[in-house]
Amino acid sequence: MNNDNLKLILYSKPGCHLCEGLEEKLDQIIGLAFELEIRDITTQQEWMNAYQYEIPVLFCISPGADTAIAIPRFSPRAPIAQVERVLRRYI
């Protein structure tokens, strides 16, 4: 990972339409550099226990930071520009 980029971690699971919608919005952001890691909660019991009723859950790790910070949940209707504005607060 480039240390100048934001890292995002999306906890998701197959067939989750809200997760897919957020991933699509993140893929369409062009004004912000970040690495996106998608974690399928069905692959680890710890993730399943923590997030099964909360997905999609998005965390960010700012450049130079070691700790992931939870990003407040986006409305499914949030426009891409709003998602980008919120992400910029974490840089």
PDB file with one MODEL, atoms N, CA, C and O in Angstrom:
MODEL        1
ATOM      1  N   MET A   1       0.835  -1.181   0.000  1.00  0.00           N
ATOM      2  CA  MET A   1       0.000   0.000   0.000  1.00  0.00           C
ATOM      3  C   MET A   1       0.874   1.237   0.000  1.00  0.00           C
ATOM      4  O   MET A   1       1.869   1.302   0.722  1.00  0.00           O
ATOM      5  N   ASN A   2       0.509   2.210  -0.801  1.00  0.00           N
ATOM      6  CA  ASN A   2       1.175   3.495  -0.811  1.00  0.00           C
ATOM      7  C   ASN A   2       0.840   4.202   0.498  1.00  0.00           C
ATOM      8  O   ASN A   2      -0.337   4.342   0.831  1.00  0.00           O
ATOM      9  N   ASN A   3       1.844   4.649   1.246  1.00  0.00           N
ATOM     10  CA  ASN A   3       1.612   5.268   2.542  1.00  0.00           C
ATOM     11  C   ASN A   3       0.880   6.595   2.445  1.00  0.00           C
ATOM     12  O   ASN A   3       0.413   7.108   3.462  1.00  0.00           O
ATOM     13  N   ASP A   4       0.768   7.166   1.249  1.00  0.00           N
ATOM     14  CA  ASP A   4       0.066   8.427   1.078  1.00  0.00           C
ATOM     15  C   ASP A   4      -1.427   8.214   0.865  1.00  0.00           C
ATOM     16  O   ASP A   4      -2.180   9.187   0.824  1.00  0.00           O
ATOM     17  N   ASN A   5      -1.870   6.980   0.730  1.00  0.00           N
ATOM     18  CA  ASN A   5      -3.266   6.700   0.441  1.00  0.00           C
ATOM     19  C   ASN A   5      -4.031   6.263   1.673  1.00  0.00           C
ATOM     20  O   ASN A   5      -3.498   5.643   2.593  1.00  0.00           O
ATOM     21  N   LEU A   6      -5.283   6.609   1.647  1.00  0.00           N
ATOM     22  CA  LEU A   6      -6.229   6.141   2.638  1.00  0.00           C
ATOM     23  C   LEU A   6      -6.507   4.670   2.373  1.00  0.00           C
ATOM     24  O   LEU A   6      -6.579   4.256   1.216  1.00  0.00           O
ATOM     25  N   LYS A   7      -6.663   3.878   3.419  1.00  0.00           N
ATOM     26  CA  LYS A   7      -7.046   2.481   3.252  1.00  0.00           C
ATOM     27  C   LYS A   7      -8.445   2.313   3.821  1.00  0.00           C
ATOM     28  O   LYS A   7      -8.723   2.736   4.943  1.00  0.00           O
ATOM     29  N   LEU A   8      -9.316   1.698   3.049  1.00  0.00           N
ATOM     30  CA  LEU A   8     -10.676   1.425   3.485  1.00  0.00           C
ATOM     31  C   LEU A   8     -10.864  -0.074   3.606  1.00  0.00           C
ATOM     32  O   LEU A   8     -10.384  -0.842   2.773  1.00  0.00           O
ATOM     33  N   ILE A   9     -11.566  -0.480   4.647  1.00  0.00           N
ATOM     34  CA  ILE A   9     -11.896  -1.886   4.850  1.00  0.00           C
ATOM     35  C   ILE A   9     -13.415  -1.979   4.901  1.00  0.00           C
ATOM     36  O   ILE A   9     -14.054  -1.380   5.766  1.00  0.00           O
ATOM     37  N   LEU A  10     -13.981  -2.726   3.979  1.00  0.00           N
ATOM     38  CA  LEU A  10     -15.427  -2.900   3.895  1.00  0.00           C
ATOM     39  C   LEU A  10     -15.782  -4.314   4.320  1.00  0.00           C
ATOM     40  O   LEU A  10     -15.396  -5.284   3.668  1.00  0.00           O
ATOM     41  N   TYR A  11     -16.522  -4.426   5.419  1.00  0.00           N
ATOM     42  CA  TYR A  11     -17.024  -5.724   5.860  1.00  0.00           C
ATOM     43  C   TYR A  11     -18.351  -5.950   5.156  1.00  0.00           C
ATOM     44  O   TYR A  11     -19.264  -5.129   5.232  1.00  0.00           O
ATOM     45  N   SER A  12     -18.437  -7.083   4.469  1.00  0.00           N
ATOM     46  CA  SER A  12     -19.540  -7.356   3.567  1.00  0.00           C
ATOM     47  C   SER A  12     -19.834  -8.841   3.568  1.00  0.00           C
ATOM     48  O   SER A  12     -19.161  -9.614   4.251  1.00  0.00           O
ATOM     49  N   LYS A  13     -20.837  -9.242   2.806  1.00  0.00           N
ATOM     50  CA  LYS A  13     -21.054 -10.666   2.558  1.00  0.00           C
ATOM     51  C   LYS A  13     -21.741 -10.809   1.211  1.00  0.00           C
ATOM     52  O   LYS A  13     -22.418  -9.886   0.759  1.00  0.00           O
ATOM     53  N   PRO A  14     -21.573 -11.950   0.568  1.00  0.00           N
ATOM     54  CA  PRO A  14     -22.187 -12.177  -0.733  1.00  0.00           C
ATOM     55  C   PRO A  14     -23.705 -12.019  -0.657  1.00  0.00           C
ATOM     56  O   PRO A  14     -24.346 -12.475   0.289  1.00  0.00           O
ATOM     57  N   GLY A  15     -24.259 -11.368  -1.669  1.00  0.00           N
ATOM     58  CA  GLY A  15     -25.703 -11.204  -1.759  1.00  0.00           C
ATOM     59  C   GLY A  15     -26.259 -10.031  -0.980  1.00  0.00           C
ATOM     60  O   GLY A  15     -27.472  -9.822  -0.985  1.00  0.00           O
ATOM     61  N   CYS A  16     -25.425  -9.263  -0.316  1.00  0.00           N
ATOM     62  CA  CYS A  16     -25.875  -8.091   0.438  1.00  0.00           C
ATOM     63  C   CYS A  16     -25.984  -6.910  -0.519  1.00  0.00           C
ATOM     64  O   CYS A  16     -24.971  -6.384  -0.982  1.00  0.00           O
ATOM     65  N   HIS A  17     -27.199  -6.500  -0.810  1.00  0.00           N
ATOM     66  CA  HIS A  17     -27.408  -5.412  -1.777  1.00  0.00           C
ATOM     67  C   HIS A  17     -26.896  -4.067  -1.256  1.00  0.00           C
ATOM     68  O   HIS A  17     -26.414  -3.244  -2.034  1.00  0.00           O
ATOM     69  N   LEU A  18     -26.998  -3.843   0.049  1.00  0.00           N
ATOM     70  CA  LEU A  18     -26.472  -2.600   0.606  1.00  0.00           C
ATOM     71  C   LEU A  18     -24.951  -2.560   0.478  1.00  0.00           C
ATOM     72  O   LEU A  18     -24.368  -1.519   0.177  1.00  0.00           O
ATOM     73  N   CYS A  19     -24.320  -3.708   0.710  1.00  0.00           N
ATOM     74  CA  CYS A  19     -22.861  -3.801   0.581  1.00  0.00           C
ATOM     75  C   CYS A  19     -22.431  -3.556  -0.864  1.00  0.00           C
ATOM     76  O   CYS A  19     -21.487  -2.810  -1.127  1.00  0.00           O
ATOM     77  N   GLU A  20     -23.131  -4.188  -1.783  1.00  0.00           N
ATOM     78  CA  GLU A  20     -22.819  -4.033  -3.197  1.00  0.00           C
ATOM     79  C   GLU A  20     -22.996  -2.582  -3.633  1.00  0.00           C
ATOM     80  O   GLU A  20     -22.195  -2.062  -4.411  1.00  0.00           O
ATOM     81  N   GLY A  21     -24.048  -1.927  -3.131  1.00  0.00           N
ATOM     82  CA  GLY A  21     -24.284  -0.530  -3.477  1.00  0.00           C
ATOM     83  C   GLY A  21     -23.178   0.374  -2.985  1.00  0.00           C
ATOM     84  O   GLY A  21     -22.730   1.262  -3.711  1.00  0.00           O
ATOM     85  N   LEU A  22     -22.729   0.158  -1.754  1.00  0.00           N
ATOM     86  CA  LEU A  22     -21.640   0.978  -1.220  1.00  0.00           C
ATOM     87  C   LEU A  22     -20.344   0.705  -1.969  1.00  0.00           C
ATOM     88  O   LEU A  22     -19.594   1.636  -2.262  1.00  0.00           O
ATOM     89  N   GLU A  23     -20.075  -0.546  -2.281  1.00  0.00           N
ATOM     90  CA  GLU A  23     -18.865  -0.872  -3.040  1.00  0.00           C
ATOM     91  C   GLU A  23     -18.879  -0.185  -4.408  1.00  0.00           C
ATOM     92  O   GLU A  23     -17.855   0.335  -4.849  1.00  0.00           O
ATOM     93  N   GLU A  24     -20.019  -0.182  -5.070  1.00  0.00           N
ATOM     94  CA  GLU A  24     -20.130   0.489  -6.371  1.00  0.00           C
ATOM     95  C   GLU A  24     -19.842   1.980  -6.244  1.00  0.00           C
ATOM     96  O   GLU A  24     -19.151   2.554  -7.086  1.00  0.00           O
ATOM     97  N   LYS A  25     -20.369   2.607  -5.199  1.00  0.00           N
ATOM     98  CA  LYS A  25     -20.105   4.037  -4.995  1.00  0.00           C
ATOM     99  C   LYS A  25     -18.623   4.285  -4.745  1.00  0.00           C
ATOM    100  O   LYS A  25     -18.043   5.223  -5.292  1.00  0.00           O
ATOM    101  N   LEU A  26     -18.017   3.449  -3.922  1.00  0.00           N
ATOM    102  CA  LEU A  26     -16.587   3.609  -3.650  1.00  0.00           C
ATOM    103  C   LEU A  26     -15.769   3.449  -4.929  1.00  0.00           C
ATOM    104  O   LEU A  26     -14.787   4.162  -5.137  1.00  0.00           O
ATOM    105  N   ASP A  27     -16.173   2.518  -5.777  1.00  0.00           N
ATOM    106  CA  ASP A  27     -15.470   2.295  -7.047  1.00  0.00           C
ATOM    107  C   ASP A  27     -15.575   3.495  -7.981  1.00  0.00           C
ATOM    108  O   ASP A  27     -14.719   3.681  -8.846  1.00  0.00           O
ATOM    109  N   GLN A  28     -16.604   4.303  -7.819  1.00  0.00           N
ATOM    110  CA  GLN A  28     -16.832   5.437  -8.713  1.00  0.00           C
ATOM    111  C   GLN A  28     -16.187   6.736  -8.240  1.00  0.00           C
ATOM    112  O   GLN A  28     -16.206   7.736  -8.957  1.00  0.00           O
ATOM    113  N   ILE A  29     -15.623   6.725  -7.051  1.00  0.00           N
ATOM    114  CA  ILE A  29     -14.946   7.926  -6.546  1.00  0.00           C
ATOM    115  C   ILE A  29     -13.624   8.083  -7.277  1.00  0.00           C
ATOM    116  O   ILE A  29     -12.767   7.202  -7.222  1.00  0.00           O
ATOM    117  N   ILE A  30     -13.464   9.202  -7.957  1.00  0.00           N
ATOM    118  CA  ILE A  30     -12.230   9.419  -8.720  1.00  0.00           C
ATOM    119  C   ILE A  30     -11.357  10.524  -8.127  1.00  0.00           C
ATOM    120  O   ILE A  30     -10.185  10.643  -8.485  1.00  0.00           O
ATOM    121  N   GLY A  31     -11.916  11.332  -7.222  1.00  0.00           N
ATOM    122  CA  GLY A  31     -11.168  12.457  -6.689  1.00  0.00           C
ATOM    123  C   GLY A  31     -10.397  12.155  -5.420  1.00  0.00           C
ATOM    124  O   GLY A  31      -9.880  13.069  -4.777  1.00  0.00           O
ATOM    125  N   LEU A  32     -10.312  10.897  -5.052  1.00  0.00           N
ATOM    126  CA  LEU A  32      -9.660  10.520  -3.802  1.00  0.00           C
ATOM    127  C   LEU A  32      -8.947   9.188  -3.997  1.00  0.00           C
ATOM    128  O   LEU A  32      -9.540   8.221  -4.475  1.00  0.00           O
ATOM    129  N   ALA A  33      -7.674   9.147  -3.623  1.00  0.00           N
ATOM    130  CA  ALA A  33      -6.912   7.905  -3.759  1.00  0.00           C
ATOM    131  C   ALA A  33      -7.060   7.081  -2.487  1.00  0.00           C
ATOM    132  O   ALA A  33      -6.838   7.577  -1.382  1.00  0.00           O
ATOM    133  N   PHE A  34      -7.435   5.832  -2.655  1.00  0.00           N
ATOM    134  CA  PHE A  34      -7.519   4.925  -1.518  1.00  0.00           C
ATOM    135  C   PHE A  34      -7.412   3.495  -1.999  1.00  0.00           C
ATOM    136  O   PHE A  34      -7.656   3.179  -3.164  1.00  0.00           O
ATOM    137  N   GLU A  35      -7.038   2.640  -1.059  1.00  0.00           N
ATOM    138  CA  GLU A  35      -7.000   1.199  -1.295  1.00  0.00           C
ATOM    139  C   GLU A  35      -8.231   0.627  -0.607  1.00  0.00           C
ATOM    140  O   GLU A  35      -8.490   0.934   0.557  1.00  0.00           O
ATOM    141  N   LEU A  36      -8.987  -0.197  -1.313  1.00  0.00           N
ATOM    142  CA  LEU A  36     -10.183  -0.809  -0.753  1.00  0.00           C
ATOM    143  C   LEU A  36      -9.947  -2.294  -0.546  1.00  0.00           C
ATOM    144  O   LEU A  36      -9.614  -3.025  -1.479  1.00  0.00           O
ATOM    145  N   GLU A  37     -10.128  -2.729   0.704  1.00  0.00           N
ATOM    146  CA  GLU A  37     -10.046  -4.150   1.042  1.00  0.00           C
ATOM    147  C   GLU A  37     -11.449  -4.598   1.432  1.00  0.00           C
ATOM    148  O   GLU A  37     -12.056  -4.022   2.335  1.00  0.00           O
ATOM    149  N   ILE A  38     -11.961  -5.608   0.766  1.00  0.00           N
ATOM    150  CA  ILE A  38     -13.282  -6.124   1.080  1.00  0.00           C
ATOM    151  C   ILE A  38     -13.112  -7.405   1.878  1.00  0.00           C
ATOM    152  O   ILE A  38     -12.425  -8.332   1.449  1.00  0.00           O
ATOM    153  N   ARG A  39     -13.747  -7.448   3.043  1.00  0.00           N
ATOM    154  CA  ARG A  39     -13.663  -8.613   3.912  1.00  0.00           C
ATOM    155  C   ARG A  39     -15.036  -9.281   3.979  1.00  0.00           C
ATOM    156  O   ARG A  39     -16.008  -8.687   4.446  1.00  0.00           O
ATOM    157  N   ASP A  40     -15.096 -10.497   3.516  1.00  0.00           N
ATOM    158  CA  ASP A  40     -16.316 -11.293   3.529  1.00  0.00           C
ATOM    159  C   ASP A  40     -16.507 -11.849   4.938  1.00  0.00           C
ATOM    160  O   ASP A  40     -15.728 -12.686   5.395  1.00  0.00           O
ATOM    161  N   ILE A  41     -17.550 -11.377   5.623  1.00  0.00           N
ATOM    162  CA  ILE A  41     -17.734 -11.783   7.018  1.00  0.00           C
ATOM    163  C   ILE A  41     -18.054 -13.264   7.171  1.00  0.00           C
ATOM    164  O   ILE A  41     -17.938 -13.817   8.265  1.00  0.00           O
ATOM    165  N   THR A  42     -18.453 -13.907   6.080  1.00  0.00           N
ATOM    166  CA  THR A  42     -18.765 -15.340   6.179  1.00  0.00           C
ATOM    167  C   THR A  42     -17.511 -16.205   6.231  1.00  0.00           C
ATOM    168  O   THR A  42     -17.601 -17.416   6.434  1.00  0.00           O
ATOM    169  N   THR A  43     -16.336 -15.589   6.049  1.00  0.00           N
ATOM    170  CA  THR A  43     -15.091 -16.359   6.047  1.00  0.00           C
ATOM    171  C   THR A  43     -14.430 -16.437   7.416  1.00  0.00           C
ATOM    172  O   THR A  43     -13.517 -17.239   7.615  1.00  0.00           O
ATOM    173  N   GLN A  44     -14.881 -15.609   8.368  1.00  0.00           N
ATOM    174  CA  GLN A  44     -14.294 -15.644   9.712  1.00  0.00           C
ATOM    175  C   GLN A  44     -15.398 -15.448  10.751  1.00  0.00           C
ATOM    176  O   GLN A  44     -16.157 -14.481  10.689  1.00  0.00           O
ATOM    177  N   GLN A  45     -15.476 -16.353  11.682  1.00  0.00           N
ATOM    178  CA  GLN A  45     -16.526 -16.307  12.693  1.00  0.00           C
ATOM    179  C   GLN A  45     -16.495 -15.008  13.499  1.00  0.00           C
ATOM    180  O   GLN A  45     -17.543 -14.463  13.845  1.00  0.00           O
ATOM    181  N   GLU A  46     -15.303 -14.521  13.794  1.00  0.00           N
ATOM    182  CA  GLU A  46     -15.173 -13.270  14.550  1.00  0.00           C
ATOM    183  C   GLU A  46     -15.865 -12.115  13.826  1.00  0.00           C
ATOM    184  O   GLU A  46     -16.586 -11.331  14.444  1.00  0.00           O
ATOM    185  N   TRP A  47     -15.642 -12.016  12.512  1.00  0.00           N
ATOM    186  CA  TRP A  47     -16.290 -10.966  11.728  1.00  0.00           C
ATOM    187  C   TRP A  47     -17.798 -11.182  11.674  1.00  0.00           C
ATOM    188  O   TRP A  47     -18.572 -10.230  11.775  1.00  0.00           O
ATOM    189  N   MET A  48     -18.206 -12.424  11.516  1.00  0.00           N
ATOM    190  CA  MET A  48     -19.636 -12.738  11.463  1.00  0.00           C
ATOM    191  C   MET A  48     -20.320 -12.317  12.764  1.00  0.00           C
ATOM    192  O   MET A  48     -21.375 -11.684  12.744  1.00  0.00           O
ATOM    193  N   ASN A  49     -19.714 -12.672  13.884  1.00  0.00           N
ATOM    194  CA  ASN A  49     -20.293 -12.310  15.184  1.00  0.00           C
ATOM    195  C   ASN A  49     -20.386 -10.795  15.355  1.00  0.00           C
ATOM    196  O   ASN A  49     -21.369 -10.290  15.898  1.00  0.00           O
ATOM    197  N   ALA A  50     -19.382 -10.080  14.900  1.00  0.00           N
ATOM    198  CA  ALA A  50     -19.327  -8.639  15.105  1.00  0.00           C
ATOM    199  C   ALA A  50     -20.242  -7.857  14.157  1.00  0.00           C
ATOM    200  O   ALA A  50     -20.817  -6.842  14.552  1.00  0.00           O
ATOM    201  N   TYR A  51     -20.379  -8.320  12.915  1.00  0.00           N
ATOM    202  CA  TYR A  51     -21.004  -7.468  11.892  1.00  0.00           C
ATOM    203  C   TYR A  51     -22.223  -8.060  11.181  1.00  0.00           C
ATOM    204  O   TYR A  51     -22.769  -7.420  10.283  1.00  0.00           O
ATOM    205  N   GLN A  52     -22.660  -9.251  11.555  1.00  0.00           N
ATOM    206  CA  GLN A  52     -23.720  -9.896  10.787  1.00  0.00           C
ATOM    207  C   GLN A  52     -25.000  -9.067  10.684  1.00  0.00           C
ATOM    208  O   GLN A  52     -25.723  -9.178   9.694  1.00  0.00           O
ATOM    209  N   TYR A  53     -25.289  -8.243  11.682  1.00  0.00           N
ATOM    210  CA  TYR A  53     -26.501  -7.424  11.648  1.00  0.00           C
ATOM    211  C   TYR A  53     -26.222  -5.972  11.298  1.00  0.00           C
ATOM    212  O   TYR A  53     -27.134  -5.145  11.302  1.00  0.00           O
ATOM    213  N   GLU A  54     -24.976  -5.657  10.997  1.00  0.00           N
ATOM    214  CA  GLU A  54     -24.576  -4.271  10.776  1.00  0.00           C
ATOM    215  C   GLU A  54     -24.098  -3.962   9.354  1.00  0.00           C
ATOM    216  O   GLU A  54     -23.996  -2.791   8.987  1.00  0.00           O
ATOM    217  N   ILE A  55     -23.805  -4.981   8.552  1.00  0.00           N
ATOM    218  CA  ILE A  55     -23.179  -4.726   7.256  1.00  0.00           C
ATOM    219  C   ILE A  55     -24.064  -3.865   6.366  1.00  0.00           C
ATOM    220  O   ILE A  55     -25.290  -3.931   6.458  1.00  0.00           O
ATOM    221  N   PRO A  56     -23.453  -3.059   5.506  1.00  0.00           N
ATOM    222  CA  PRO A  56     -22.017  -2.893   5.318  1.00  0.00           C
ATOM    223  C   PRO A  56     -21.396  -2.042   6.427  1.00  0.00           C
ATOM    224  O   PRO A  56     -21.991  -1.072   6.896  1.00  0.00           O
ATOM    225  N   VAL A  57     -20.210  -2.424   6.823  1.00  0.00           N
ATOM    226  CA  VAL A  57     -19.450  -1.674   7.822  1.00  0.00           C
ATOM    227  C   VAL A  57     -18.153  -1.247   7.152  1.00  0.00           C
ATOM    228  O   VAL A  57     -17.441  -2.062   6.566  1.00  0.00           O
ATOM    229  N   LEU A  58     -17.859   0.041   7.247  1.00  0.00           N
ATOM    230  CA  LEU A  58     -16.685   0.598   6.589  1.00  0.00           C
ATOM    231  C   LEU A  58     -15.755   1.191   7.635  1.00  0.00           C
ATOM    232  O   LEU A  58     -16.180   1.967   8.490  1.00  0.00           O
ATOM    233  N   PHE A  59     -14.487   0.821   7.558  1.00  0.00           N
ATOM    234  CA  PHE A  59     -13.443   1.368   8.416  1.00  0.00           C
ATOM    235  C   PHE A  59     -12.407   2.046   7.529  1.00  0.00           C
ATOM    236  O   PHE A  59     -12.259   1.700   6.357  1.00  0.00           O
ATOM    237  N   CYS A  60     -11.697   3.005   8.090  1.00  0.00           N
ATOM    238  CA  CYS A  60     -10.599   3.619   7.348  1.00  0.00           C
ATOM    239  C   CYS A  60      -9.359   3.648   8.207  1.00  0.00           C
ATOM    240  O   CYS A  60      -9.417   3.724   9.434  1.00  0.00           O
ATOM    241  N   ILE A  61      -8.243   3.585   7.525  1.00  0.00           N
ATOM    242  CA  ILE A  61      -6.940   3.765   8.155  1.00  0.00           C
ATOM    243  C   ILE A  61      -6.287   4.918   7.404  1.00  0.00           C
ATOM    244  O   ILE A  61      -5.949   4.797   6.226  1.00  0.00           O
ATOM    245  N   SER A  62      -6.118   6.028   8.095  1.00  0.00           N
ATOM    246  CA  SER A  62      -5.532   7.214   7.480  1.00  0.00           C
ATOM    247  C   SER A  62      -4.054   7.002   7.209  1.00  0.00           C
ATOM    248  O   SER A  62      -3.413   6.186   7.871  1.00  0.00           O
ATOM    249  N   PRO A  63      -3.504   7.731   6.240  1.00  0.00           N
ATOM    250  CA  PRO A  63      -2.074   7.609   5.963  1.00  0.00           C
ATOM    251  C   PRO A  63      -1.249   7.844   7.228  1.00  0.00           C
ATOM    252  O   PRO A  63      -1.435   8.839   7.928  1.00  0.00           O
ATOM    253  N   GLY A  64      -0.347   6.927   7.508  1.00  0.00           N
ATOM    254  CA  GLY A  64       0.528   7.029   8.659  1.00  0.00           C
ATOM    255  C   GLY A  64      -0.077   6.511   9.958  1.00  0.00           C
ATOM    256  O   GLY A  64       0.618   6.440  10.971  1.00  0.00           O
ATOM    257  N   ALA A  65      -1.346   6.151   9.949  1.00  0.00           N
ATOM    258  CA  ALA A  65      -2.004   5.661  11.167  1.00  0.00           C
ATOM    259  C   ALA A  65      -1.980   4.137  11.188  1.00  0.00           C
ATOM    260  O   ALA A  65      -1.867   3.491  10.146  1.00  0.00           O
ATOM    261  N   ASP A  66      -2.089   3.575  12.385  1.00  0.00           N
ATOM    262  CA  ASP A  66      -2.117   2.128  12.544  1.00  0.00           C
ATOM    263  C   ASP A  66      -3.487   1.614  12.966  1.00  0.00           C
ATOM    264  O   ASP A  66      -3.747   0.412  12.913  1.00  0.00           O
ATOM    265  N   THR A  67      -4.361   2.522  13.384  1.00  0.00           N
ATOM    266  CA  THR A  67      -5.654   2.136  13.927  1.00  0.00           C
ATOM    267  C   THR A  67      -6.770   2.414  12.926  1.00  0.00           C
ATOM    268  O   THR A  67      -6.823   3.485  12.322  1.00  0.00           O
ATOM    269  N   ALA A  68      -7.654   1.445  12.760  1.00  0.00           N
ATOM    270  CA  ALA A  68      -8.817   1.610  11.890  1.00  0.00           C
ATOM    271  C   ALA A  68      -9.912   2.347  12.647  1.00  0.00           C
ATOM    272  O   ALA A  68     -10.166   2.074  13.820  1.00  0.00           O
ATOM    273  N   ILE A  69     -10.549   3.278  11.965  1.00  0.00           N
ATOM    274  CA  ILE A  69     -11.625   4.075  12.545  1.00  0.00           C
ATOM    275  C   ILE A  69     -12.905   3.760  11.787  1.00  0.00           C
ATOM    276  O   ILE A  69     -12.916   3.751  10.556  1.00  0.00           O
ATOM    277  N   ALA A  70     -13.982   3.502  12.517  1.00  0.00           N
ATOM    278  CA  ALA A  70     -15.266   3.223  11.884  1.00  0.00           C
ATOM    279  C   ALA A  70     -15.835   4.504  11.271  1.00  0.00           C
ATOM    280  O   ALA A  70     -15.830   5.565  11.896  1.00  0.00           O
ATOM    281  N   ILE A  71     -16.315   4.382  10.057  1.00  0.00           N
ATOM    282  CA  ILE A  71     -16.968   5.495   9.380  1.00  0.00           C
ATOM    283  C   ILE A  71     -18.468   5.321   9.586  1.00  0.00           C
ATOM    284  O   ILE A  71     -18.992   4.221   9.409  1.00  0.00           O
ATOM    285  N   PRO A  72     -19.162   6.394   9.960  1.00  0.00           N
ATOM    286  CA  PRO A  72     -20.609   6.274  10.149  1.00  0.00           C
ATOM    287  C   PRO A  72     -21.288   5.710   8.896  1.00  0.00           C
ATOM    288  O   PRO A  72     -20.873   5.978   7.769  1.00  0.00           O
ATOM    289  N   ARG A  73     -22.318   4.941   9.121  1.00  0.00           N
ATOM    290  CA  ARG A  73     -23.022   4.272   8.029  1.00  0.00           C
ATOM    291  C   ARG A  73     -23.656   5.284   7.079  1.00  0.00           C
ATOM    292  O   ARG A  73     -24.276   6.260   7.501  1.00  0.00           O
ATOM    293  N   PHE A  74     -23.483   5.026   5.793  1.00  0.00           N
ATOM    294  CA  PHE A  74     -24.068   5.875   4.759  1.00  0.00           C
ATOM    295  C   PHE A  74     -25.496   5.433   4.475  1.00  0.00           C
ATOM    296  O   PHE A  74     -25.820   4.248   4.558  1.00  0.00           O
ATOM    297  N   SER A  75     -26.338   6.389   4.142  1.00  0.00           N
ATOM    298  CA  SER A  75     -27.662   6.057   3.641  1.00  0.00           C
ATOM    299  C   SER A  75     -27.494   5.394   2.281  1.00  0.00           C
ATOM    300  O   SER A  75     -26.615   5.794   1.518  1.00  0.00           O
ATOM    301  N   PRO A  76     -28.307   4.396   1.955  1.00  0.00           N
ATOM    302  CA  PRO A  76     -28.219   3.793   0.628  1.00  0.00           C
ATOM    303  C   PRO A  76     -28.463   4.812  -0.491  1.00  0.00           C
ATOM    304  O   PRO A  76     -28.060   4.600  -1.635  1.00  0.00           O
ATOM    305  N   ARG A  77     -29.116   5.903  -0.151  1.00  0.00           N
ATOM    306  CA  ARG A  77     -29.405   6.954  -1.145  1.00  0.00           C
ATOM    307  C   ARG A  77     -28.338   8.043  -1.196  1.00  0.00           C
ATOM    308  O   ARG A  77     -28.459   8.983  -1.981  1.00  0.00           O
ATOM    309  N   ALA A  78     -27.305   7.935  -0.383  1.00  0.00           N
ATOM    310  CA  ALA A  78     -26.251   8.958  -0.362  1.00  0.00           C
ATOM    311  C   ALA A  78     -25.576   9.030  -1.729  1.00  0.00           C
ATOM    312  O   ALA A  78     -25.157   8.006  -2.268  1.00  0.00           O
ATOM    313  N   PRO A  79     -25.468  10.233  -2.292  1.00  0.00           N
ATOM    314  CA  PRO A  79     -24.772  10.362  -3.568  1.00  0.00           C
ATOM    315  C   PRO A  79     -23.271  10.145  -3.419  1.00  0.00           C
ATOM    316  O   PRO A  79     -22.718  10.281  -2.328  1.00  0.00           O
ATOM    317  N   ILE A  80     -22.631   9.811  -4.508  1.00  0.00           N
ATOM    318  CA  ILE A  80     -21.189   9.548  -4.502  1.00  0.00           C
ATOM    319  C   ILE A  80     -20.418  10.740  -3.939  1.00  0.00           C
ATOM    320  O   ILE A  80     -19.456  10.557  -3.193  1.00  0.00           O
ATOM    321  N   ALA A  81     -20.832  11.960  -4.291  1.00  0.00           N
ATOM    322  CA  ALA A  81     -20.135  13.155  -3.807  1.00  0.00           C
ATOM    323  C   ALA A  81     -20.177  13.237  -2.280  1.00  0.00           C
ATOM    324  O   ALA A  81     -19.198  13.654  -1.662  1.00  0.00           O
ATOM    325  N   GLN A  82     -21.274  12.854  -1.676  1.00  0.00           N
ATOM    326  CA  GLN A  82     -21.378  12.872  -0.217  1.00  0.00           C
ATOM    327  C   GLN A  82     -20.460  11.819   0.405  1.00  0.00           C
ATOM    328  O   GLN A  82     -19.807  12.084   1.415  1.00  0.00           O
ATOM    329  N   VAL A  83     -20.408  10.643  -0.185  1.00  0.00           N
ATOM    330  CA  VAL A  83     -19.525   9.593   0.307  1.00  0.00           C
ATOM    331  C   VAL A  83     -18.081  10.087   0.256  1.00  0.00           C
ATOM    332  O   VAL A  83     -17.323   9.896   1.207  1.00  0.00           O
ATOM    333  N   GLU A  84     -17.705  10.714  -0.840  1.00  0.00           N
ATOM    334  CA  GLU A  84     -16.342  11.235  -0.969  1.00  0.00           C
ATOM    335  C   GLU A  84     -16.063  12.316   0.075  1.00  0.00           C
ATOM    336  O   GLU A  84     -14.988  12.325   0.676  1.00  0.00           O
ATOM    337  N   ARG A  85     -17.009  13.222   0.298  1.00  0.00           N
ATOM    338  CA  ARG A  85     -16.813  14.286   1.308  1.00  0.00           C
ATOM    339  C   ARG A  85     -16.581  13.689   2.694  1.00  0.00           C
ATOM    340  O   ARG A  85     -15.711  14.152   3.432  1.00  0.00           O
ATOM    341  N   VAL A  86     -17.344  12.678   3.047  1.00  0.00           N
ATOM    342  CA  VAL A  86     -17.179  12.047   4.358  1.00  0.00           C
ATOM    343  C   VAL A  86     -15.805  11.385   4.444  1.00  0.00           C
ATOM    344  O   VAL A  86     -15.128  11.513   5.465  1.00  0.00           O
ATOM    345  N   LEU A  87     -15.386  10.686   3.403  1.00  0.00           N
ATOM    346  CA  LEU A  87     -14.083  10.023   3.417  1.00  0.00           C
ATOM    347  C   LEU A  87     -12.951  11.038   3.576  1.00  0.00           C
ATOM    348  O   LEU A  87     -11.958  10.751   4.243  1.00  0.00           O
ATOM    349  N   ARG A  88     -13.086  12.202   2.980  1.00  0.00           N
ATOM    350  CA  ARG A  88     -12.038  13.228   3.068  1.00  0.00           C
ATOM    351  C   ARG A  88     -11.822  13.680   4.505  1.00  0.00           C
ATOM    352  O   ARG A  88     -10.721  14.116   4.843  1.00  0.00           O
ATOM    353  N   ARG A  89     -12.821  13.593   5.350  1.00  0.00           N
ATOM    354  CA  ARG A  89     -12.665  13.973   6.753  1.00  0.00           C
ATOM    355  C   ARG A  89     -11.693  13.074   7.500  1.00  0.00           C
ATOM    356  O   ARG A  89     -11.179  13.442   8.556  1.00  0.00           O
ATOM    357  N   TYR A  90     -11.446  11.894   6.947  1.00  0.00           N
ATOM    358  CA  TYR A  90     -10.610  10.910   7.636  1.00  0.00           C
ATOM    359  C   TYR A  90      -9.164  10.897   7.145  1.00  0.00           C
ATOM    360  O   TYR A  90      -8.366  10.068   7.580  1.00  0.00           O
ATOM    361  N   ILE A  91      -8.835  11.795   6.260  1.00  0.00           N
ATOM    362  CA  ILE A  91      -7.472  11.863   5.746  1.00  0.00           C
ATOM    363  C   ILE A  91      -6.626  12.735   6.647  1.00  0.00           C
ATOM    364  O   ILE A  91      -5.437  12.922   6.386  1.00  0.00           O
TER     365      ILE A  91
ENDMDL
END
